[in-house]
Amino acid sequence: MKFLTLIFICFFITSQAQKIAADTSFSIYSTYLKEKKKRPYITIAYPLKQRDFKAKHNIVYAKYPTGNLMLDVIYPEKPKKLRPAVLFIFGGGWRSGNRAQNIPLAQKMALNGYVAITSDYRLSTHAQFPAAVYDLKNTVRWIKANAAKLNIDTNKIAIAGFSAGGQLAALIGTTNHDPQFEKEKINNHSSNVQAVIDVDGILAFDHPESAEVSPDTNRRSVAAIWLGAELKENPAIWHNASPLNHAGHNSVPILFINSSTTRFHAGRDDLIAKIKPFDIYSEVHTLPDTPHPFWLFNPWFEEVSDIMIKFLDQQFKSQI
């Protein structure tokens, strides 16, 4: 029954979001079957049953010929004051996945006093870089435009991403005030965020630690498909899409939660070194013996949630 419920949520959200057929190469269940062969003790972290939170689904925040972009809001049942917000960005190689993946974590945030938003963005099947960056910055603008209705403190907005979503979250958190990514705006609100959570998202495409270049010369990597060129064809765009190369005084505090697969840490330590002179806070948690998509499964789901909440409480000094 839990599996059928999860499938329904994913199908309903995906079918409402896109005119172009969704790329389903990444899904929670297929990943579970793969990872269970190596770690038979894992289980899927399903959406919570308790209803100590409210939710609004399938809210359109932007329209394109390829389809509407939508978001979901999960929020505390009885908000009594302005709350921090967390925008969740799903992963899937910039080409697959959907925002339903983050519903369980969004629910946990709401139970701990945060307003959680899960958002669509244009995948490489719809548009190449930097369209996804524009979309997610527009989601931040939507949050600020609707802050009064949702009791959101617009000075306390975090962005949390997973895998490809982690790379995007880090890029957004290192490009506050950067005009090159301030295009296709849906309103005139600022797209600045105040904190980043990067869960196993790379920080640099053009880096010795990175493995985004396909070893098969006849097959493009998912990064090359999203960026529109191989590294040797257009090194500038690979460089520009790397959060490491934007990190500096405009960066925000960042939490890294990493698997034991080192290639998904590419550029992390160098980024930390770049923001340290500006006294910008960073924190690293590497979970031992974990597969790349560990946050989707038990026994790691609760630990990931706890680490995120502790970091957010610390950054926003929440008394919730």
The 8 nearest C-alpha neighbors of each residue, nearest first, counted from 0:
[[1, 3, 2, 4, 5, 6, 7, 45],
 [2, 0, 4, 3, 5, 45, 46, 6],
 [1, 3, 5, 4, 0, 6, 45, 28],
 [4, 2, 6, 0, 5, 1, 7, 8],
 [5, 3, 1, 7, 2, 6, 0, 8],
 [4, 6, 2, 8, 7, 3, 1, 9],
 [7, 5, 3, 9, 4, 8, 10, 2],
 [6, 8, 10, 4, 5, 9, 11, 3],
 [9, 7, 5, 11, 6, 10, 12, 4],
 [8, 10, 6, 12, 99, 7, 11, 13],
 [11, 9, 7, 13, 8, 12, 14, 6],
 [12, 10, 8, 14, 13, 9, 7, 15],
 [11, 13, 15, 9, 10, 14, 8, 16],
 [12, 14, 10, 16, 15, 11, 9, 97],
 [15, 13, 11, 16, 12, 10, 17, 18],
 [16, 14, 12, 13, 11, 17, 57, 69],
 [15, 17, 13, 14, 67, 68, 69, 12],
 [18, 16, 66, 19, 67, 15, 14, 13],
 [17, 19, 66, 65, 20, 16, 67, 14],
 [18, 20, 17, 65, 21, 66, 125, 124],
 [21, 19, 18, 22, 17, 14, 124, 23],
 [22, 20, 23, 19, 17, 95, 13, 124],
 [21, 23, 95, 24, 20, 94, 96, 124],
 [22, 24, 25, 95, 21, 26, 96, 94],
 [25, 23, 22, 95, 26, 96, 91, 94],
 [26, 24, 23, 96, 95, 91, 27, 30],
 [27, 25, 29, 28, 30, 96, 23, 24],
 [26, 28, 30, 29, 31, 25, 295, 100],
 [27, 29, 31, 30, 26, 32, 43, 2],
 [30, 28, 32, 31, 26, 27, 33, 25],
 [31, 29, 33, 27, 28, 32, 34, 26],
 [30, 32, 28, 34, 29, 33, 35, 27],
 [33, 31, 29, 35, 30, 34, 28, 36],
 [32, 34, 30, 31, 35, 36, 29, 37],
 [33, 35, 31, 36, 37, 32, 30, 38],
 [36, 34, 39, 38, 32, 37, 33, 31],
 [35, 37, 34, 38, 33, 39, 32, 31],
 [36, 38, 35, 34, 39, 33, 40, 290],
 [37, 39, 35, 40, 36, 34, 41, 290],
 [40, 38, 35, 41, 36, 37, 34, 42],
 [39, 41, 38, 42, 35, 298, 297, 37],
 [42, 40, 297, 39, 38, 35, 296, 298],
 [43, 41, 297, 296, 44, 40, 298, 31],
 [42, 44, 296, 45, 297, 295, 41, 31],
 [45, 43, 296, 295, 297, 42, 300, 46],
 [44, 46, 43, 103, 47, 1, 5, 2],
 [47, 45, 103, 102, 48, 44, 106, 5],
 [46, 48, 49, 103, 45, 106, 50, 107],
 [47, 49, 50, 46, 45, 51, 106, 103],
 [50, 48, 47, 51, 52, 46, 106, 110],
 [49, 51, 52, 48, 53, 47, 76, 110],
 [52, 50, 76, 49, 110, 75, 53, 109],
 [53, 51, 76, 75, 50, 74, 109, 110],
 [54, 52, 76, 74, 73, 75, 50, 51],
 [55, 53, 73, 72, 74, 56, 52, 71],
 [54, 56, 72, 71, 73, 57, 53, 58],
 [55, 57, 71, 58, 54, 72, 70, 12],
 [58, 56, 69, 70, 71, 59, 12, 15],
 [57, 59, 69, 70, 56, 71, 60, 55],
 [60, 58, 69, 68, 61, 57, 67, 70],
 [59, 61, 69, 68, 58, 141, 70, 138],
 [62, 60, 68, 59, 67, 63, 185, 69],
 [63, 61, 67, 68, 66, 64, 60, 59],
 [62, 64, 66, 65, 67, 61, 68, 121],
 [65, 63, 66, 62, 67, 18, 125, 19],
 [66, 64, 63, 18, 19, 125, 17, 67],
 [67, 65, 17, 18, 63, 64, 62, 16],
 [66, 68, 62, 16, 63, 61, 17, 69],
 [67, 69, 61, 119, 59, 16, 60, 62],
 [70, 68, 59, 58, 57, 119, 60, 16],
 [69, 71, 118, 58, 117, 57, 119, 59],
 [72, 70, 56, 117, 116, 55, 57, 58],
 [71, 73, 116, 55, 54, 115, 74, 56],
 [74, 72, 54, 115, 53, 114, 109, 116],
 [73, 75, 114, 109, 53, 52, 115, 54],
 [76, 74, 52, 109, 77, 78, 112, 110],
 [75, 77, 52, 53, 51, 78, 74, 50],
 [76, 78, 75, 79, 52, 74, 51, 53],
 [77, 79, 75, 80, 76, 150, 81, 82],
 [80, 78, 77, 81, 150, 82, 75, 76],
 [81, 79, 78, 82, 150, 151, 152, 77],
 [80, 82, 150, 151, 152, 83, 79, 78],
 [81, 83, 151, 152, 113, 150, 80, 84],
 [84, 82, 155, 152, 113, 151, 156, 114],
 [85, 83, 114, 156, 113, 115, 157, 151],
 [84, 86, 157, 115, 158, 156, 116, 114],
 [85, 87, 158, 116, 159, 117, 115, 157],
 [86, 88, 117, 159, 160, 116, 158, 85],
 [89, 87, 160, 164, 159, 118, 161, 117],
 [88, 90, 164, 161, 98, 160, 97, 100],
 [91, 89, 164, 163, 162, 161, 96, 92],
 [90, 92, 95, 96, 93, 25, 94, 163],
 [91, 93, 94, 163, 221, 90, 95, 222],
 [94, 92, 122, 91, 163, 123, 95, 225],
 [95, 93, 122, 123, 92, 124, 91, 22],
 [96, 94, 91, 22, 25, 23, 93, 24],
 [95, 97, 91, 25, 90, 26, 89, 23],
 [98, 96, 99, 100, 89, 13, 95, 119],
 [97, 99, 100, 117, 89, 118, 101, 119],
 [100, 98, 102, 101, 9, 97, 8, 12],
 [101, 99, 98, 102, 97, 89, 27, 96],
 [100, 102, 99, 104, 103, 98, 105, 89],
 [101, 103, 105, 99, 104, 100, 106, 46],
 [104, 102, 46, 106, 105, 101, 45, 47],
 [105, 103, 107, 106, 101, 102, 108, 304],
 [106, 104, 102, 108, 115, 107, 103, 101],
 [105, 107, 109, 103, 104, 108, 102, 110],
 [108, 106, 104, 110, 105, 109, 111, 103],
 [107, 109, 105, 111, 113, 106, 110, 104],
 [110, 108, 113, 74, 75, 106, 112, 111],
 [111, 109, 107, 108, 112, 75, 106, 52],
 [112, 110, 108, 109, 113, 107, 319, 308],
 [111, 113, 109, 110, 319, 75, 108, 114],
 [114, 112, 109, 108, 83, 84, 82, 111],
 [113, 115, 74, 84, 109, 73, 85, 83],
 [116, 114, 85, 73, 105, 84, 72, 86],
 [115, 117, 72, 86, 71, 87, 85, 118],
 [118, 116, 87, 71, 70, 98, 86, 88],
 [117, 119, 70, 98, 69, 116, 88, 120],
 [120, 118, 68, 69, 98, 70, 121, 97],
 [119, 121, 131, 134, 122, 135, 68, 118],
 [122, 120, 131, 125, 126, 130, 123, 119],
 [121, 123, 94, 124, 125, 93, 126, 120],
 [122, 124, 94, 225, 126, 127, 125, 93],
 [123, 125, 122, 94, 126, 22, 121, 127],
 [126, 124, 123, 122, 121, 65, 127, 19],
 [127, 125, 123, 121, 122, 124, 130, 128],
 [126, 128, 225, 123, 226, 130, 129, 227],
 [129, 127, 130, 226, 225, 131, 126, 132],
 [128, 130, 132, 131, 127, 133, 180, 240],
 [131, 129, 128, 133, 132, 127, 126, 134],
 [132, 130, 134, 121, 120, 133, 129, 135],
 [131, 133, 129, 135, 134, 130, 136, 167],
 [132, 134, 130, 136, 131, 135, 137, 180],
 [135, 133, 137, 131, 132, 136, 120, 130],
 [134, 136, 138, 137, 132, 133, 131, 139],
 [135, 137, 139, 190, 133, 138, 134, 132],
 [138, 136, 140, 134, 135, 139, 133, 141],
 [137, 139, 135, 141, 140, 136, 142, 134],
 [138, 140, 142, 136, 137, 141, 190, 143],
 [141, 139, 137, 143, 188, 138, 142, 190],
 [142, 140, 138, 144, 139, 143, 137, 145],
 [143, 141, 139, 145, 140, 144, 146, 138],
 [142, 144, 146, 140, 145, 141, 153, 139],
 [143, 145, 141, 142, 146, 140, 188, 147],
 [146, 144, 142, 143, 148, 147, 141, 149],
 [145, 147, 151, 143, 149, 148, 150, 142],
 [146, 148, 150, 149, 145, 151, 144, 143],
 [149, 147, 146, 145, 150, 151, 144, 142],
 [148, 150, 146, 151, 147, 145, 114, 74],
 [151, 149, 81, 147, 146, 148, 82, 80],
 [152, 150, 146, 82, 81, 149, 83, 153],
 [151, 153, 81, 82, 83, 154, 155, 150],
 [154, 152, 155, 143, 151, 156, 146, 83],
 [155, 153, 152, 156, 193, 83, 192, 151],
 [154, 156, 83, 153, 152, 193, 315, 84],
 [157, 155, 84, 192, 193, 83, 85, 154],
 [158, 156, 194, 85, 195, 193, 192, 84],
 [157, 159, 86, 195, 85, 168, 87, 196],
 [160, 158, 196, 87, 195, 168, 86, 197],
 [165, 161, 159, 164, 88, 168, 197, 87],
 [160, 162, 165, 164, 198, 90, 89, 163],
 [161, 163, 200, 165, 199, 90, 164, 198],
 [164, 162, 90, 166, 165, 92, 200, 93],
 [163, 165, 160, 161, 90, 88, 167, 89],
 [160, 166, 164, 200, 161, 197, 162, 168],
 [165, 167, 200, 163, 169, 201, 164, 168],
 [168, 166, 164, 170, 165, 169, 171, 163],
 [169, 167, 165, 171, 160, 170, 166, 158],
 [170, 168, 172, 166, 167, 171, 242, 165],
 [169, 171, 242, 167, 173, 172, 168, 166],
 [170, 172, 168, 174, 169, 173, 167, 175],
 [171, 173, 169, 170, 174, 250, 251, 195],
 [172, 174, 250, 246, 170, 171, 245, 175],
 [175, 173, 177, 171, 172, 176, 170, 245],
 [174, 176, 191, 177, 173, 249, 172, 171],
 [177, 175, 174, 178, 191, 249, 181, 190],
 [176, 178, 174, 175, 179, 180, 181, 173],
 [179, 177, 181, 180, 176, 182, 174, 175],
 [178, 180, 177, 181, 182, 174, 176, 129],
 [181, 179, 178, 182, 177, 133, 132, 129],
 [182, 180, 178, 179, 184, 133, 177, 183],
 [181, 183, 184, 180, 133, 179, 178, 185],
 [184, 182, 185, 133, 181, 137, 134, 130],
 [183, 185, 182, 186, 137, 181, 187, 133],
 [184, 186, 137, 183, 187, 61, 140, 141],
 [187, 185, 184, 188, 140, 141, 137, 144],
 [188, 186, 189, 184, 185, 140, 190, 144],
 [187, 189, 140, 186, 190, 143, 144, 141],
 [188, 190, 191, 140, 187, 139, 143, 136],
 [189, 191, 136, 139, 140, 188, 192, 137],
 [192, 190, 175, 189, 193, 176, 139, 172],
 [193, 191, 156, 157, 194, 172, 190, 158],
 [192, 194, 156, 157, 251, 155, 191, 154],
 [195, 193, 157, 252, 251, 253, 192, 158],
 [196, 194, 253, 158, 157, 159, 172, 254],
 [195, 197, 159, 254, 253, 255, 158, 160],
 [198, 196, 165, 255, 160, 200, 159, 254],
 [197, 199, 256, 161, 165, 200, 257, 255],
 [200, 198, 257, 162, 263, 161, 197, 256],
 [199, 201, 165, 162, 166, 198, 163, 263],
 [200, 202, 265, 263, 166, 264, 203, 199],
 [203, 201, 266, 242, 243, 241, 265, 267],
 [204, 202, 241, 266, 205, 206, 243, 201],
 [203, 205, 206, 241, 237, 209, 211, 238],
 [206, 204, 203, 238, 237, 209, 207, 230],
 [205, 207, 209, 208, 203, 204, 266, 265],
 [208, 206, 209, 205, 265, 210, 266, 204],
 [209, 207, 265, 206, 262, 210, 266, 264],
 [208, 210, 265, 206, 207, 211, 262, 204],
 [211, 209, 212, 262, 208, 213, 204, 207],
 [212, 210, 209, 222, 213, 204, 220, 221],
 [211, 213, 210, 220, 214, 230, 229, 223],
 [212, 214, 220, 215, 219, 211, 218, 216],
 [215, 213, 216, 212, 218, 220, 217, 210],
 [216, 214, 213, 217, 218, 219, 220, 212],
 [215, 217, 218, 214, 213, 219, 212, 220],
 [218, 216, 215, 219, 213, 214, 220, 229],
 [219, 217, 215, 216, 220, 213, 214, 221],
 [218, 220, 223, 213, 224, 221, 217, 216],
 [219, 221, 213, 223, 222, 212, 224, 211],
 [220, 222, 224, 223, 92, 225, 219, 93],
 [223, 221, 225, 220, 224, 226, 211, 92],
 [222, 224, 226, 229, 228, 220, 225, 221],
 [225, 223, 221, 227, 222, 226, 220, 219],
 [224, 226, 123, 127, 222, 223, 227, 128],
 [227, 225, 223, 128, 224, 228, 127, 222],
 [226, 228, 224, 225, 223, 127, 229, 128],
 [229, 227, 223, 226, 232, 233, 230, 224],
 [228, 230, 223, 232, 231, 233, 227, 212],
 [229, 231, 234, 232, 233, 237, 228, 212],
 [230, 232, 229, 233, 234, 228, 235, 237],
 [233, 231, 229, 230, 228, 234, 235, 227],
 [232, 234, 235, 230, 231, 236, 228, 229],
 [233, 235, 230, 237, 236, 231, 238, 232],
 [236, 234, 238, 233, 237, 239, 230, 240],
 [235, 237, 239, 238, 234, 233, 240, 226],
 [238, 236, 234, 240, 235, 239, 204, 205],
 [237, 239, 235, 236, 241, 240, 205, 234],
 [238, 240, 236, 241, 237, 235, 244, 242],
 [241, 239, 237, 238, 236, 242, 170, 204],
 [240, 242, 203, 243, 238, 239, 202, 244],
 [243, 241, 170, 202, 245, 244, 169, 173],
 [244, 242, 270, 246, 241, 202, 245, 203],
 [243, 245, 242, 241, 246, 238, 239, 203],
 [246, 244, 242, 243, 173, 247, 174, 241],
 [247, 245, 173, 243, 250, 244, 242, 274],
 [246, 248, 274, 250, 249, 273, 245, 173],
 [247, 249, 250, 277, 274, 246, 279, 251],
 [250, 248, 247, 175, 173, 251, 174, 246],
 [251, 249, 173, 247, 248, 246, 172, 252],
 [250, 252, 194, 193, 172, 253, 279, 249],
 [253, 251, 280, 194, 279, 281, 195, 250],
 [252, 254, 195, 281, 196, 194, 251, 280],
 [253, 255, 196, 282, 281, 283, 197, 195],
 [256, 254, 283, 197, 198, 282, 196, 284],
 [257, 255, 198, 284, 285, 283, 199, 197],
 [258, 256, 285, 199, 198, 284, 255, 286],
 [257, 259, 289, 260, 286, 291, 285, 290],
 [258, 260, 289, 287, 288, 261, 286, 257],
 [261, 259, 258, 262, 263, 291, 290, 289],
 [260, 262, 263, 264, 259, 265, 258, 208],
 [263, 261, 264, 265, 260, 209, 208, 210],
 [262, 264, 201, 199, 261, 265, 200, 260],
 [263, 265, 262, 261, 201, 267, 266, 199],
 [266, 264, 208, 201, 209, 262, 263, 267],
 [265, 267, 202, 203, 269, 268, 270, 264],
 [268, 266, 270, 269, 264, 265, 202, 271],
 [267, 269, 271, 270, 266, 272, 265, 264],
 [268, 270, 272, 266, 271, 267, 273, 243],
 [271, 269, 273, 243, 267, 272, 268, 266],
 [270, 272, 268, 273, 269, 274, 275, 267],
 [271, 273, 269, 270, 275, 274, 268, 276],
 [274, 272, 270, 271, 275, 247, 269, 246],
 [275, 273, 247, 271, 277, 276, 279, 272],
 [274, 276, 278, 277, 272, 279, 273, 271],
 [277, 275, 278, 274, 273, 272, 279, 248],
 [276, 278, 275, 279, 274, 248, 247, 273],
 [279, 277, 275, 276, 280, 274, 248, 281],
 [280, 278, 277, 252, 274, 275, 251, 281],
 [279, 281, 252, 278, 253, 282, 275, 251],
 [282, 280, 253, 252, 254, 279, 271, 283],
 [281, 283, 254, 255, 253, 284, 280, 252],
 [284, 282, 255, 256, 254, 285, 281, 257],
 [283, 285, 256, 255, 257, 286, 282, 254],
 [286, 284, 257, 258, 256, 287, 283, 259],
 [285, 287, 258, 257, 289, 284, 259, 288],
 [288, 286, 289, 259, 285, 258, 257, 290],
 [289, 287, 259, 286, 290, 258, 260, 285],
 [288, 290, 258, 259, 287, 293, 286, 291],
 [291, 289, 293, 292, 258, 259, 260, 288],
 [290, 292, 258, 293, 260, 289, 199, 259],
 [293, 291, 294, 290, 295, 296, 162, 258],
 [292, 294, 290, 295, 291, 296, 289, 299],
 [293, 295, 300, 296, 292, 299, 303, 297],
 [296, 294, 293, 44, 292, 300, 43, 297],
 [297, 295, 43, 44, 42, 294, 300, 293],
 [298, 296, 299, 42, 300, 41, 44, 43],
 [297, 299, 300, 296, 41, 301, 42, 302],
 [300, 298, 297, 302, 301, 294, 296, 303],
 [299, 301, 294, 297, 303, 302, 296, 298],
 [302, 300, 304, 303, 299, 305, 298, 297],
 [303, 301, 305, 299, 304, 300, 306, 298],
 [304, 302, 306, 300, 301, 305, 299, 307],
 [303, 305, 301, 307, 302, 306, 308, 300],
 [304, 306, 302, 308, 307, 303, 301, 309],
 [307, 305, 303, 309, 304, 308, 302, 310],
 [308, 306, 304, 310, 305, 309, 311, 303],
 [307, 309, 311, 305, 310, 306, 312, 304],
 [308, 310, 312, 306, 307, 311, 313, 305],
 [311, 309, 313, 307, 308, 312, 314, 306],
 [312, 310, 308, 314, 313, 309, 315, 307],
 [313, 311, 317, 309, 316, 315, 310, 314],
 [312, 314, 310, 316, 311, 315, 309, 317],
 [315, 313, 311, 312, 316, 310, 194, 252],
 [314, 316, 317, 312, 313, 311, 155, 83],
 [317, 315, 313, 312, 314, 318, 311, 319],
 [318, 316, 312, 315, 319, 313, 311, 83],
 [317, 319, 316, 312, 315, 112, 82, 313],
 [318, 317, 112, 111, 82, 113, 312, 316]]
